Amino acid sequence: MSLVYAVHETRSKIREIQANARNGLVSELLNKSTQDSMYLISEKMFESMFQALEVKNVTEFDKKLGIYTIYNELVPQLVGEGKTIDEAVERLVDGSIQFAQDYLDHADVFSGIFNGLQQLVISLIILSEGDRNRVREVLRIA
Amino acid sequence: MPDSVCQGEFLRFLQKHHFSAKGKHQTLYLGIFDGSPRVVTFHYHKDHDEIPTGTLSALARQLGLEKKDLVTRIKGRS
């Protein structure tokens, strides 16, 4: 038994591939002409990978302007400002949702700019589908 | 304050490096900086509004720079 599948056979073998994931096995979907691979993993593995990811936010206060800025260390394009920390956090969530929408519209352009970990965080924000609580979970905002 | 940066200054810095706004919200700027493709999140409101220091740190990181290096580059000191 092999866990490597040619992309053209994924349709006919989708049940087997899904069973692999349920059994905690990673399937590789290989395009033999381009040598590109995709991997199908279970939700359990995906969640574990995300939990292992260090997602930190940096808070800075500008004394002169009286403005807090919070930005994500891994994806610094996710940023919020406010007169209080709470306001800056809300703007960070707003900005992250907005960023995710623009990213999705131009994923072909942006995907080459961000590394794999950044893409994972951005994808999770996209998968949050505008749910602010889920975005807060992704960004590890208490 | 010599190391403060206004929104207009930063916008002109992006334009000088041929960044252009992308996306529906027009707050993502895409360009090549120091040989690498970069995306910068920047909300422009008023030319003379000062950019908070924390936001400047975030902008610097988006361009792969330290904040002081970004300010130096914007002010044309190097």
Backbone of each chain as ProteinMPNN parsed JSONL, in Angstrom:
{"seq_chain_A": "MSLVYAVHETRSKIREIQANARNGLVSELLNKSTQDSMYLISEKMFESMFQALEVKNVTEFDKKLGIYTIYNELVPQLVGEGKTIDEAVERLVDGSIQFAQDYLDHADVFSGIFNGLQQLVISLIILSEGDRNRVREVLRIA", "coords_chain_A": {"N_chain_A": [[0.85, -1.202, 0.0], [0.491, 2.199, -0.813], [0.915, 5.631, 0.111], [1.049, 7.593, -1.653], [-0.509, 9.282, -4.207], [-1.379, 9.671, -7.589], [-2.442, 12.734, -9.0], [-4.485, 12.483, -10.873], [-5.836, 10.231, -10.1], [-7.13, 10.807, -7.782], [-9.845, 11.332, -7.623], [-11.139, 8.872, -8.104], [-10.168, 7.474, -5.973], [-10.93, 8.723, -3.661], [-12.367, 7.907, -1.367], [-10.668, 6.097, -0.151], [-8.51, 7.777, 0.385], [-9.694, 9.564, 2.165], [-10.216, 7.775, 4.223], [-7.629, 7.163, 4.958], [-6.864, 9.619, 6.135], [-8.641, 9.662, 8.302], [-7.555, 7.583, 9.721], [-5.285, 8.681, 10.638], [-3.238, 9.024, 8.805], [-1.083, 10.544, 6.438], [-1.818, 11.552, 3.206], [-0.226, 11.819, 0.071], [-0.699, 13.819, -2.699], [0.256, 13.68, -5.836], [1.393, 15.5, -8.584], [2.559, 14.264, -11.359], [3.639, 15.344, -13.656], [4.349, 18.005, -13.076], [5.608, 17.716, -10.724], [4.579, 18.796, -8.424], [3.316, 18.634, -5.135], [0.549, 17.903, -2.981], [-0.845, 17.662, 0.28], [-2.983, 15.657, 2.169], [-4.489, 15.929, 5.194], [-5.715, 14.976, 8.484], [-8.305, 16.573, 10.492], [-7.567, 16.488, 13.134], [-4.753, 16.323, 13.048], [-4.247, 18.731, 11.747], [-5.224, 20.63, 13.581], [-3.46, 20.12, 15.676], [-1.03, 20.867, 14.53], [-1.518, 23.566, 14.243], [-1.795, 24.329, 16.91], [0.787, 23.947, 17.761], [2.081, 25.964, 16.576], [3.731, 29.028, 16.995], [2.123, 31.85, 17.732], [2.313, 35.143, 18.089], [1.555, 38.406, 19.355], [2.523, 41.811, 19.042], [2.587, 44.592, 21.165], [2.648, 48.085, 21.145], [3.03, 51.324, 22.563], [2.443, 54.631, 21.693], [3.52, 57.333, 23.221], [3.443, 60.076, 22.727], [1.415, 60.423, 20.791], [-0.589, 59.058, 21.993], [-1.495, 56.53, 21.223], [-2.183, 53.101, 20.872], [-0.62, 50.374, 19.254], [-1.165, 47.23, 17.858], [0.32, 44.424, 16.496], [0.67, 41.441, 14.516], [3.247, 39.176, 15.079], [4.174, 37.166, 13.359], [2.775, 37.565, 10.97], [3.054, 40.53, 10.045], [1.466, 42.231, 8.606], [-1.003, 42.156, 9.635], [-2.582, 44.277, 11.571], [-3.501, 46.657, 14.11], [-4.812, 49.745, 15.407], [-5.44, 51.914, 18.224], [-7.032, 54.007, 20.769], [-7.147, 52.785, 23.147], [-6.06, 49.594, 24.505], [-7.968, 47.625, 24.109], [-9.478, 48.73, 22.006], [-7.55, 48.79, 20.012], [-7.162, 46.056, 19.676], [-9.658, 45.286, 18.678], [-9.573, 46.656, 16.238], [-7.461, 45.288, 15.117], [-8.599, 42.795, 14.702], [-10.631, 43.537, 12.881], [-8.989, 44.494, 10.796], [-7.627, 42.163, 10.132], [-9.628, 40.512, 9.117], [-10.363, 42.015, 6.9], [-7.927, 42.013, 5.516], [-7.745, 39.289, 4.953], [-9.864, 38.965, 3.147], [-8.991, 40.509, 0.95], [-6.656, 39.125, 0.388], [-7.611, 36.628, -0.408], [-8.921, 37.318, -2.761], [-6.773, 37.864, -4.373], [-5.029, 35.707, -4.283], [-3.294, 34.306, -5.933], [-1.343, 36.15, -6.529], [-0.378, 37.009, -4.006], [0.441, 34.65, -2.761], [3.034, 33.897, -3.377], [4.565, 35.546, -1.873], [4.392, 35.235, 0.855], [5.611, 33.083, 3.473], [5.31, 29.516, 4.298], [4.294, 29.172, 6.961], [3.176, 31.659, 7.453], [1.235, 31.64, 5.462], [-0.37, 29.612, 6.457], [-1.481, 30.76, 8.802], [-2.846, 32.922, 7.631], [-4.624, 31.525, 5.99], [-6.169, 30.241, 7.938], [-7.454, 32.42, 9.048], [-8.965, 33.2, 6.856], [-10.573, 30.918, 6.68], [-12.074, 31.352, 8.928], [-14.15, 32.869, 8.142], [-15.084, 35.491, 8.677], [-15.955, 35.358, 11.292], [-15.582, 36.793, 14.285], [-14.76, 35.796, 16.789], [-13.488, 33.428, 16.12], [-11.383, 34.414, 14.627], [-10.025, 35.756, 16.616], [-9.217, 33.544, 18.108], [-7.438, 32.331, 16.306], [-5.471, 34.304, 16.201], [-4.659, 34.187, 18.751], [-5.716, 35.872, 20.71], [-6.722, 36.828, 23.812]], "CA_chain_A": [[0.0, 0.0, 0.0], [1.245, 3.453, -0.871], [0.143, 6.829, 0.46], [1.268, 8.568, -2.727], [-1.529, 9.135, -5.246], [-1.308, 10.604, -8.715], [-3.615, 13.613, -8.886], [-5.591, 12.042, -11.74], [-6.584, 9.124, -9.488], [-7.705, 11.199, -6.485], [-11.303, 11.251, -7.672], [-11.571, 7.472, -7.962], [-9.692, 6.9, -4.704], [-11.184, 9.687, -2.59], [-12.789, 7.223, -0.13], [-9.446, 5.534, 0.449], [-7.719, 8.911, 0.889], [-10.395, 10.045, 3.368], [-10.001, 6.763, 5.274], [-6.251, 7.387, 5.424], [-6.865, 10.77, 7.055], [-9.329, 9.245, 9.537], [-6.648, 6.692, 10.445], [-4.084, 9.421, 11.042], [-2.184, 8.895, 7.797], [-1.005, 11.664, 5.495], [-1.748, 11.145, 1.797], [0.416, 12.774, -0.829], [-1.316, 13.874, -4.021], [1.409, 14.092, -6.645], [1.248, 15.781, -10.009], [3.827, 13.711, -11.859], [4.238, 16.164, -14.717], [4.967, 19.224, -12.523], [6.238, 17.307, -9.454], [3.95, 19.491, -7.298], [2.601, 17.742, -4.219], [-0.348, 18.419, -1.948], [-0.971, 16.656, 1.327], [-4.286, 15.671, 2.814], [-4.328, 15.507, 6.593], [-6.963, 14.989, 9.267], [-8.551, 17.759, 11.309], [-6.785, 16.334, 14.374], [-3.374, 16.717, 12.738], [-4.258, 20.154, 11.402], [-5.375, 21.368, 14.845], [-2.22, 19.959, 16.444], [-0.017, 21.699, 13.885], [-1.808, 24.964, 14.566], [-1.505, 24.573, 18.327], [2.243, 23.974, 17.928], [2.569, 27.186, 15.942], [3.84, 30.165, 17.916], [1.494, 33.058, 17.188], [2.419, 36.196, 19.106], [1.256, 39.77, 18.92], [3.37, 42.827, 19.672], [1.857, 45.819, 21.509], [3.495, 49.258, 21.403], [2.247, 52.533, 22.865], [3.081, 55.893, 21.32], [3.152, 58.265, 24.297], [3.154, 61.403, 22.177], [0.118, 60.42, 20.102], [-1.58, 58.356, 22.821], [-2.072, 55.46, 20.395], [-1.648, 51.745, 20.966], [-0.615, 49.576, 18.024], [-0.947, 45.793, 18.043], [0.494, 43.717, 15.222], [1.051, 40.043, 14.644], [4.686, 39.032, 14.841], [4.407, 36.275, 12.219], [2.219, 38.239, 9.775], [2.928, 41.917, 10.531], [0.438, 42.946, 7.832], [-2.199, 42.148, 10.485], [-2.243, 45.357, 12.494], [-4.612, 47.487, 14.564], [-4.463, 50.9, 16.247], [-6.559, 52.42, 19.008], [-6.673, 54.829, 21.925], [-7.007, 51.827, 24.252], [-5.623, 48.281, 24.018], [-9.168, 46.929, 23.605], [-9.836, 49.297, 20.698], [-6.525, 48.337, 19.056], [-7.437, 44.634, 19.416], [-10.819, 45.218, 17.766], [-9.134, 47.084, 14.903], [-6.621, 44.188, 14.604], [-9.53, 41.777, 14.19], [-11.209, 44.121, 11.654], [-7.948, 44.541, 9.763], [-7.289, 40.793, 9.731], [-10.736, 40.046, 8.269], [-10.23, 42.776, 5.648], [-6.727, 41.5, 4.85], [-8.062, 37.948, 4.45], [-10.717, 39.116, 1.948], [-8.146, 40.97, -0.161], [-5.711, 38.045, 0.078], [-8.347, 35.595, -1.14], [-9.193, 37.845, -4.104], [-5.522, 37.927, -5.149], [-4.167, 34.668, -3.696], [-2.247, 33.929, -6.89], [-0.266, 37.153, -6.432], [0.187, 37.084, -2.663], [0.952, 33.377, -2.24], [4.491, 33.817, -3.565], [5.242, 36.526, -1.012], [4.383, 34.771, 2.243], [6.125, 31.723, 3.679], [4.293, 28.509, 4.617], [3.652, 29.426, 8.26], [2.323, 32.84, 7.278], [0.083, 31.206, 4.666], [-1.251, 28.821, 7.335], [-2.232, 31.707, 9.645], [-3.768, 33.675, 6.761], [-5.686, 30.59, 5.585], [-7.072, 30.024, 9.077], [-8.3, 33.621, 9.164], [-9.939, 33.096, 5.754], [-11.526, 29.868, 7.058], [-12.925, 31.868, 9.998], [-15.309, 33.445, 7.44], [-15.57, 36.721, 9.311], [-16.351, 35.132, 12.691], [-14.565, 37.525, 15.058], [-14.223, 34.945, 17.857], [-12.544, 32.483, 15.516], [-10.183, 35.186, 14.266], [-9.311, 35.971, 17.888], [-8.563, 32.275, 18.443], [-6.282, 32.156, 15.401], [-4.431, 35.28, 16.577], [-4.376, 33.948, 20.183], [-6.1, 37.046, 21.498], [-7.577, 36.356, 24.925]], "C_chain_A": [[0.879, 1.245, 0.0], [0.337, 4.604, -0.48], [0.339, 7.927, -0.579], [0.279, 8.277, -3.854], [-1.257, 10.132, -6.369], [-2.574, 11.455, -8.693], [-4.784, 13.121, -9.736], [-6.397, 10.89, -11.127], [-7.255, 9.516, -8.165], [-9.218, 11.061, -6.471], [-11.779, 9.815, -7.429], [-11.164, 6.874, -6.608], [-9.983, 7.789, -3.501], [-11.601, 9.013, -1.28], [-11.58, 6.648, 0.616], [-8.606, 6.654, 1.087], [-8.349, 9.471, 2.159], [-10.193, 9.088, 4.531], [-8.584, 6.888, 5.84], [-6.219, 8.486, 6.473], [-7.512, 10.386, 8.384], [-8.428, 8.363, 10.397], [-5.328, 7.363, 10.81], [-2.933, 9.295, 10.075], [-2.24, 10.083, 6.838], [-0.92, 11.104, 4.083], [-1.091, 12.238, 0.976], [-0.264, 12.683, -2.196], [-0.287, 14.486, -4.962], [1.021, 14.322, -8.097], [2.575, 15.375, -10.654], [4.46, 14.569, -12.952], [4.908, 17.418, -14.169], [5.773, 18.924, -11.247], [5.717, 18.118, -8.253], [3.217, 18.469, -6.43], [1.664, 18.52, -3.312], [-0.532, 17.294, -0.944], [-2.335, 16.782, 1.984], [-4.146, 15.103, 4.22], [-5.663, 15.619, 7.324], [-7.085, 16.306, 10.028], [-7.702, 17.714, 12.589], [-5.336, 16.77, 14.162], [-3.278, 18.215, 12.493], [-4.329, 21.004, 12.671], [-4.087, 21.314, 15.653], [-1.11, 20.831, 15.867], [-0.243, 23.156, 14.249], [-1.472, 25.282, 16.02], [0.001, 24.676, 18.579], [2.862, 25.264, 17.373], [2.61, 28.324, 16.968], [3.261, 31.4, 17.246], [1.504, 34.107, 18.291], [2.076, 37.548, 18.502], [2.125, 40.746, 19.707], [2.508, 44.063, 19.931], [2.855, 46.933, 21.779], [2.587, 50.457, 21.655], [3.05, 53.764, 22.481], [2.621, 56.947, 22.322], [2.732, 59.619, 23.741], [1.746, 61.461, 21.555], [-0.992, 59.782, 20.938], [-2.27, 57.236, 22.07], [-1.357, 54.134, 20.668], [-1.669, 51.123, 19.563], [-0.378, 48.125, 18.419], [-0.774, 45.178, 16.66], [0.962, 42.305, 15.475], [2.509, 39.873, 14.244], [4.971, 38.204, 13.585], [3.929, 36.906, 10.909], [2.007, 39.709, 10.153], [1.977, 42.784, 9.713], [-0.881, 42.989, 8.613], [-1.946, 43.121, 11.631], [-3.487, 46.155, 12.872], [-4.115, 48.607, 15.458], [-5.672, 51.308, 17.065], [-6.087, 53.242, 20.189], [-6.579, 53.991, 23.194], [-6.538, 50.496, 23.652], [-6.818, 47.532, 23.419], [-9.562, 47.417, 22.21], [-8.832, 48.82, 19.64], [-6.747, 46.866, 18.682], [-8.605, 44.493, 18.439], [-10.428, 45.616, 16.35], [-8.218, 46.017, 14.274], [-7.508, 43.096, 14.008], [-10.17, 42.264, 12.884], [-10.208, 44.039, 10.502], [-7.596, 43.155, 9.246], [-8.363, 40.23, 8.8], [-10.645, 40.717, 6.888], [-9.042, 42.251, 4.833], [-7.029, 40.143, 4.208], [-8.906, 38.019, 3.178], [-9.872, 39.518, 0.745], [-7.168, 39.879, -0.591], [-6.387, 36.992, -0.802], [-8.622, 36.033, -2.581], [-7.952, 37.827, -4.996], [-4.521, 36.876, -4.658], [-3.034, 34.279, -4.637], [-1.064, 34.886, -6.811], [0.428, 37.059, -5.076], [0.857, 35.785, -2.193], [2.469, 33.258, -2.373], [5.272, 34.71, -2.624], [5.386, 36.006, 0.416], [4.925, 33.345, 2.358], [4.997, 30.795, 4.146], [3.568, 28.767, 5.93], [2.721, 30.627, 8.172], [1.063, 32.465, 6.501], [-0.909, 30.406, 5.514], [-2.11, 29.749, 8.197], [-3.268, 32.456, 8.811], [-4.94, 32.77, 6.336], [-6.681, 30.353, 6.713], [-7.976, 31.235, 9.298], [-9.358, 33.595, 8.061], [-11.016, 32.063, 6.121], [-12.457, 30.308, 8.195], [-14.181, 32.525, 9.444], [-15.937, 34.628, 8.175], [-16.043, 36.568, 10.74], [-15.252, 35.713, 13.597], [-13.947, 36.662, 16.162], [-13.202, 33.946, 17.318], [-11.252, 33.193, 15.114], [-9.342, 35.441, 15.518], [-8.588, 34.705, 18.323], [-7.318, 32.064, 17.603], [-5.129, 33.058, 15.838], [-4.036, 35.171, 18.052], [-4.613, 35.216, 21.007], [-7.072, 36.579, 22.567], [-8.92, 37.061, 24.942]], "O_chain_A": [[1.876, 1.325, 0.719], [-0.871, 4.558, -0.714], [-0.14, 9.049, -0.41], [0.236, 7.167, -4.387], [-0.943, 11.295, -6.117], [-3.658, 10.95, -8.399], [-5.943, 13.316, -9.368], [-7.507, 10.601, -11.574], [-7.87, 8.679, -7.504], [-9.811, 10.719, -5.447], [-12.702, 9.579, -6.65], [-11.748, 5.889, -6.157], [-9.365, 7.637, -2.447], [-11.238, 9.483, -0.201], [-11.495, 6.711, 1.842], [-8.066, 6.495, 2.182], [-7.648, 9.812, 3.111], [-10.021, 9.51, 5.674], [-8.368, 6.738, 7.043], [-5.64, 8.328, 7.548], [-7.01, 10.732, 9.454], [-8.511, 8.378, 11.625], [-4.378, 6.705, 11.234], [-1.774, 9.44, 10.465], [-3.318, 10.557, 6.479], [-0.054, 10.279, 3.789], [-1.363, 13.425, 1.159], [-0.385, 11.601, -2.771], [0.001, 15.68, -4.883], [0.413, 13.472, -8.747], [3.585, 16.064, -10.508], [5.673, 14.529, -13.153], [5.918, 17.864, -14.713], [6.52, 19.772, -10.759], [6.34, 18.124, -7.191], [2.576, 17.552, -6.943], [1.951, 19.653, -2.924], [-0.391, 16.118, -1.28], [-2.781, 17.882, 2.312], [-3.742, 13.956, 4.41], [-6.602, 16.262, 6.855], [-6.116, 17.048, 10.187], [-7.195, 18.732, 13.061], [-4.765, 17.49, 14.982], [-2.356, 18.88, 12.965], [-3.589, 21.976, 12.819], [-3.664, 22.311, 16.239], [-0.348, 21.455, 16.605], [0.703, 23.894, 14.528], [-0.94, 26.348, 16.332], [0.444, 25.389, 19.48], [4.009, 25.6, 17.667], [1.651, 28.549, 17.706], [3.843, 31.932, 16.302], [0.801, 33.982, 19.294], [2.278, 37.795, 17.313], [2.419, 40.531, 20.883], [1.792, 44.528, 19.045], [3.798, 46.753, 22.549], [1.524, 50.591, 21.048], [4.199, 53.921, 22.893], [1.477, 57.4, 22.278], [1.781, 60.232, 24.226], [0.996, 62.415, 21.765], [-2.177, 59.938, 20.641], [-3.467, 57.005, 22.241], [-0.129, 54.051, 20.694], [-2.61, 51.321, 18.794], [0.507, 47.83, 19.221], [-1.6, 45.377, 15.769], [1.568, 42.004, 16.503], [2.945, 40.366, 13.203], [5.901, 38.507, 12.837], [4.59, 36.796, 9.876], [0.903, 40.093, 10.538], [1.709, 43.931, 10.074], [-1.772, 43.773, 8.284], [-1.185, 42.823, 12.551], [-4.407, 46.311, 12.07], [-3.129, 48.452, 16.177], [-6.808, 51.077, 16.651], [-4.918, 53.196, 20.573], [-6.006, 54.425, 24.193], [-6.61, 50.296, 22.44], [-6.708, 46.894, 22.373], [-9.931, 46.624, 21.345], [-9.213, 48.488, 18.518], [-6.55, 46.472, 17.532], [-8.556, 43.696, 17.502], [-10.879, 45.01, 15.378], [-8.198, 45.857, 13.054], [-7.209, 42.544, 12.949], [-10.247, 41.52, 11.906], [-10.524, 43.585, 9.402], [-7.302, 42.985, 8.063], [-8.052, 39.556, 7.818], [-10.826, 40.072, 5.855], [-9.14, 42.069, 3.619], [-6.629, 39.877, 3.075], [-8.702, 37.242, 2.245], [-10.008, 38.952, -0.339], [-6.884, 39.722, -1.778], [-5.824, 36.53, -1.795], [-8.563, 35.222, -3.506], [-8.061, 37.779, -6.222], [-3.316, 37.125, -4.622], [-1.935, 33.958, -4.185], [0.082, 34.481, -7.004], [1.656, 37.031, -4.995], [1.734, 35.814, -1.33], [3.112, 32.587, -1.566], [6.501, 34.645, -2.576], [6.369, 36.295, 1.098], [4.728, 32.515, 1.471], [3.869, 31.238, 4.363], [2.351, 28.598, 6.005], [1.626, 30.624, 8.734], [-0.036, 32.908, 6.832], [-2.122, 30.5, 5.325], [-3.32, 29.551, 8.312], [-4.418, 32.609, 9.223], [-6.094, 33.199, 6.325], [-7.888, 30.273, 6.48], [-9.133, 31.086, 9.692], [-10.517, 33.93, 8.305], [-12.207, 32.291, 5.907], [-13.51, 29.704, 8.401], [-15.158, 32.72, 10.166], [-17.159, 34.743, 8.275], [-16.488, 37.54, 11.349], [-14.141, 35.186, 13.66], [-12.755, 36.775, 16.444], [-12.193, 33.656, 17.961], [-10.162, 32.637, 15.247], [-8.114, 35.355, 15.486], [-7.475, 34.772, 18.846], [-6.27, 31.668, 18.115], [-3.969, 32.645, 15.847], [-3.208, 35.934, 18.548], [-3.819, 35.575, 21.876], [-8.117, 36.004, 22.264], [-9.751, 36.785, 25.807]]}, "seq_chain_B": "MPDSVCQGEFLRFLQKHHFSAKGKHQTLYLGIFDGSPRVVTFHYHKDHDEIPTGTLSALARQLGLEKKDLVTRIKGRS", "coords_chain_B": {"N_chain_B": [[9.691, 66.58, 15.888], [12.382, 64.747, 14.872], [12.505, 62.04, 14.059], [9.96, 61.277, 13.558], [7.37, 60.116, 11.401], [5.266, 61.057, 8.794], [2.033, 60.245, 7.37], [1.84, 60.958, 4.659], [4.528, 61.133, 3.941], [5.274, 58.457, 4.14], [3.61, 57.298, 2.235], [4.598, 58.473, -0.098], [7.105, 57.366, -0.053], [6.504, 54.678, -0.522], [5.464, 54.946, -3.097], [7.687, 55.889, -4.443], [9.172, 53.599, -4.527], [7.74, 52.185, -6.287], [5.438, 50.853, -5.401], [2.089, 49.632, -5.525], [-1.435, 50.051, -4.891], [-3.501, 47.336, -4.007], [-6.335, 45.189, -4.261], [-9.743, 45.219, -2.933], [-10.102, 46.977, -0.775], [-8.075, 48.736, -0.989], [-5.892, 49.048, 0.702], [-3.742, 47.482, 0.785], [-0.494, 47.36, -0.282], [1.512, 46.54, -2.965], [4.714, 45.511, -3.991], [8.196, 45.556, -5.065], [10.862, 45.324, -2.897], [14.098, 46.061, -1.988], [14.844, 43.937, -3.611], [13.075, 41.891, -3.01], [9.727, 40.57, -3.215], [7.052, 42.315, -1.679], [4.329, 42.808, 0.622], [2.454, 45.417, 1.908], [0.515, 46.625, 4.551], [-1.297, 49.482, 4.714], [-2.961, 52.255, 5.903], [-4.011, 55.079, 4.555], [-4.86, 58.31, 5.525], [-4.622, 61.163, 6.146], [-2.298, 63.504, 4.88], [-0.535, 64.871, 6.666], [-0.805, 63.539, 9.064], [0.686, 61.947, 11.783], [2.481, 58.866, 11.918], [1.913, 56.37, 14.278], [4.407, 55.097, 16.565], [4.427, 52.309, 17.002], [3.01, 51.361, 14.813], [4.722, 52.115, 12.842], [6.805, 50.368, 13.424], [5.563, 47.96, 12.714], [5.185, 48.404, 9.971], [7.84, 48.553, 9.167], [8.71, 45.921, 9.666], [7.159, 44.594, 7.806], [8.447, 45.295, 5.539], [10.805, 44.068, 5.861], [12.681, 45.319, 7.47], [14.401, 47.031, 10.219], [12.895, 49.352, 12.54], [14.327, 51.794, 12.854], [15.962, 51.747, 10.621], [14.098, 51.891, 8.595], [13.07, 54.476, 9.034], [15.365, 55.966, 8.531], [15.705, 55.395, 5.802], [13.353, 56.484, 4.757], [13.683, 59.162, 5.349], [15.743, 59.671, 3.723], [18.41, 59.477, 4.456], [20.379, 57.718, 3.856]], "CA_chain_B": [[10.439, 65.363, 16.235], [13.031, 64.39, 13.606], [12.305, 60.653, 13.633], [8.554, 60.98, 13.302], [7.073, 59.959, 9.965], [3.864, 61.345, 8.48], [1.433, 59.308, 6.408], [2.207, 61.383, 3.303], [5.93, 60.753, 3.71], [5.356, 57.007, 3.91], [2.957, 57.013, 0.951], [5.543, 58.849, -1.169], [8.18, 56.361, -0.001], [6.001, 53.499, -1.242], [5.343, 55.29, -4.524], [9.061, 55.984, -4.97], [9.616, 52.224, -4.767], [6.797, 51.618, -7.276], [4.37, 50.036, -4.807], [0.75, 50.053, -5.945], [-2.519, 49.517, -4.053], [-4.126, 46.131, -4.545], [-7.469, 44.711, -3.466], [-10.966, 46.014, -2.845], [-10.012, 48.002, 0.246], [-6.988, 49.666, -1.378], [-4.983, 49.28, 1.828], [-2.587, 46.603, 0.607], [0.407, 47.869, -1.318], [2.352, 45.449, -3.459], [5.871, 46.002, -4.733], [9.485, 44.885, -4.848], [11.692, 46.167, -2.034], [15.419, 45.434, -1.799], [14.916, 42.702, -4.394], [12.081, 40.876, -2.601], [8.342, 41.033, -3.28], [6.521, 42.639, -0.344], [2.978, 43.351, 0.776], [2.41, 46.342, 3.04], [-0.806, 47.123, 4.934], [-1.143, 50.899, 5.075], [-4.21, 53.021, 5.823], [-3.707, 56.498, 4.377], [-5.994, 59.195, 5.801], [-4.234, 62.559, 5.923], [-0.877, 63.644, 4.582], [0.294, 65.334, 7.792], [-1.01, 62.724, 10.272], [1.882, 61.202, 12.151], [2.287, 57.415, 12.073], [2.346, 55.941, 15.618], [5.675, 54.353, 16.54], [4.165, 50.869, 16.875], [2.609, 51.107, 13.426], [5.964, 52.231, 12.078], [7.513, 49.089, 13.639], [4.89, 46.942, 11.898], [5.488, 48.693, 8.555], [9.243, 48.183, 8.948], [8.776, 44.448, 9.599], [6.556, 44.164, 6.537], [9.437, 45.552, 4.485], [12.025, 43.331, 6.216], [13.639, 46.267, 8.048], [14.209, 47.518, 11.585], [12.211, 50.648, 12.478], [15.271, 52.908, 12.646], [16.433, 51.677, 9.229], [13.01, 52.393, 7.747], [13.029, 55.935, 9.177], [16.546, 56.471, 7.814], [15.443, 55.29, 4.353], [12.287, 57.442, 4.394], [14.245, 60.515, 5.438], [16.79, 59.801, 2.696], [19.718, 59.709, 5.094], [21.399, 56.737, 3.446]], "C_chain_B": [[11.058, 64.78, 14.971], [12.749, 62.977, 13.12], [10.839, 60.281, 13.45], [8.325, 60.934, 11.79], [5.59, 60.215, 9.759], [3.361, 60.366, 7.409], [1.823, 59.649, 4.968], [3.628, 60.992, 2.953], [6.026, 59.261, 3.378], [4.727, 56.633, 2.573], [3.907, 57.333, -0.205], [6.73, 57.885, -1.219], [7.762, 55.098, -0.758], [5.955, 53.77, -2.752], [6.715, 55.355, -5.19], [9.606, 54.592, -5.306], [8.607, 51.441, -5.622], [5.797, 50.63, -6.674], [3.032, 50.542, -5.343], [-0.302, 49.358, -5.088], [-3.194, 48.359, -4.766], [-5.329, 45.791, -3.67], [-8.581, 45.722, -3.346], [-10.821, 47.196, -1.886], [-8.903, 49.019, -0.005], [-6.067, 50.016, -0.203], [-3.778, 48.349, 1.775], [-1.762, 47.129, -0.555], [1.397, 46.766, -1.678], [3.523, 46.023, -4.248], [7.103, 45.157, -4.458], [10.342, 45.827, -4.015], [12.99, 45.427, -1.721], [15.473, 44.052, -2.459], [13.9, 41.632, -4.032], [10.665, 41.418, -2.763], [7.781, 41.225, -1.867], [5.073, 43.106, -0.439], [2.976, 44.217, 2.028], [0.956, 46.757, 3.29], [-0.648, 48.559, 5.405], [-2.457, 51.633, 4.841], [-3.856, 54.502, 5.736], [-4.974, 57.32, 4.628], [-5.65, 60.638, 5.449], [-2.725, 62.647, 5.78], [-0.021, 63.949, 5.822], [0.069, 64.547, 9.083], [0.228, 61.876, 10.539], [1.558, 59.708, 12.314], [2.767, 57.016, 13.473], [3.58, 55.031, 15.54], [5.462, 52.845, 16.371], [3.785, 50.493, 15.453], [3.826, 51.186, 12.513], [6.805, 50.945, 12.215], [6.915, 47.998, 12.754], [5.207, 47.144, 10.419], [6.918, 48.273, 8.226], [9.374, 46.665, 8.792], [8.208, 43.934, 8.281], [7.526, 44.351, 5.376], [10.771, 44.847, 4.777], [13.1, 44.217, 6.809], [13.409, 46.434, 9.546], [13.58, 48.905, 11.469], [13.182, 51.793, 12.182], [15.804, 52.922, 11.211], [15.356, 52.207, 8.276], [12.961, 53.921, 7.804], [14.197, 56.567, 8.413], [16.286, 56.48, 6.311], [14.383, 56.302, 3.918], [12.838, 58.863, 4.371], [15.376, 60.74, 4.438], [18.157, 60.072, 3.259], [20.763, 58.691, 4.671], [21.451, 56.649, 1.925]], "O_chain_B": [[10.327, 64.356, 14.076], [12.749, 62.725, 11.915], [10.51, 59.118, 13.218], [8.994, 61.62, 11.018], [4.753, 59.655, 10.467], [4.133, 59.76, 6.665], [2.101, 58.761, 4.161], [3.915, 60.574, 1.832], [6.751, 58.855, 2.47], [5.233, 55.765, 1.861], [4.012, 56.57, -1.164], [7.286, 57.622, -2.285], [8.538, 54.525, -1.522], [6.355, 52.935, -3.563], [6.889, 54.938, -6.335], [10.392, 54.427, -6.239], [8.625, 50.211, -5.667], [5.362, 49.691, -7.34], [2.864, 51.737, -5.584], [-0.102, 48.237, -4.619], [-3.426, 48.403, -5.974], [-5.331, 46.077, -2.473], [-8.405, 46.911, -3.613], [-11.347, 48.279, -2.141], [-8.81, 50.035, 0.684], [-5.534, 51.123, -0.121], [-2.894, 48.423, 2.629], [-2.266, 47.318, -1.662], [2.024, 46.153, -0.814], [3.342, 46.917, -5.075], [7.054, 44.175, -3.716], [10.531, 46.988, -4.378], [12.965, 44.293, -1.243], [16.075, 43.121, -1.924], [13.856, 40.579, -4.669], [10.418, 42.592, -2.484], [8.008, 40.403, -0.979], [4.652, 43.708, -1.426], [3.443, 43.792, 3.085], [0.254, 47.182, 2.372], [0.054, 48.825, 6.381], [-2.997, 51.637, 3.735], [-3.449, 55.106, 6.728], [-6.02, 57.067, 4.031], [-6.277, 61.256, 4.59], [-1.977, 61.954, 6.469], [1.054, 63.38, 6.009], [0.689, 64.856, 10.1], [0.742, 61.189, 9.656], [0.483, 59.348, 12.792], [3.913, 57.293, 13.825], [3.764, 54.296, 14.57], [6.231, 52.183, 15.674], [4.184, 49.443, 14.949], [3.95, 50.433, 11.546], [7.431, 50.496, 11.255], [7.634, 47.218, 12.13], [5.468, 46.182, 9.698], [7.187, 47.715, 7.162], [10.067, 46.185, 7.894], [8.71, 42.965, 7.712], [7.442, 43.659, 4.362], [11.742, 45.008, 4.038], [14.289, 43.926, 6.682], [12.372, 46.038, 10.078], [13.707, 49.562, 10.436], [12.892, 52.66, 11.357], [16.065, 53.988, 10.654], [15.657, 52.878, 7.288], [12.829, 54.585, 6.776], [14.029, 57.579, 7.733], [16.606, 57.452, 5.625], [14.493, 56.905, 2.85], [12.507, 59.66, 3.493], [15.901, 61.846, 4.316], [18.968, 60.781, 2.663], [21.919, 58.788, 5.083], [22.243, 55.882, 1.378]]}, "name": "protein", "num_of_chains": 2, "seq": "MSLVYAVHETRSKIREIQANARNGLVSELLNKSTQDSMYLISEKMFESMFQALEVKNVTEFDKKLGIYTIYNELVPQLVGEGKTIDEAVERLVDGSIQFAQDYLDHADVFSGIFNGLQQLVISLIILSEGDRNRVREVLRIAMPDSVCQGEFLRFLQKHHFSAKGKHQTLYLGIFDGSPRVVTFHYHKDHDEIPTGTLSALARQLGLEKKDLVTRIKGRS"}
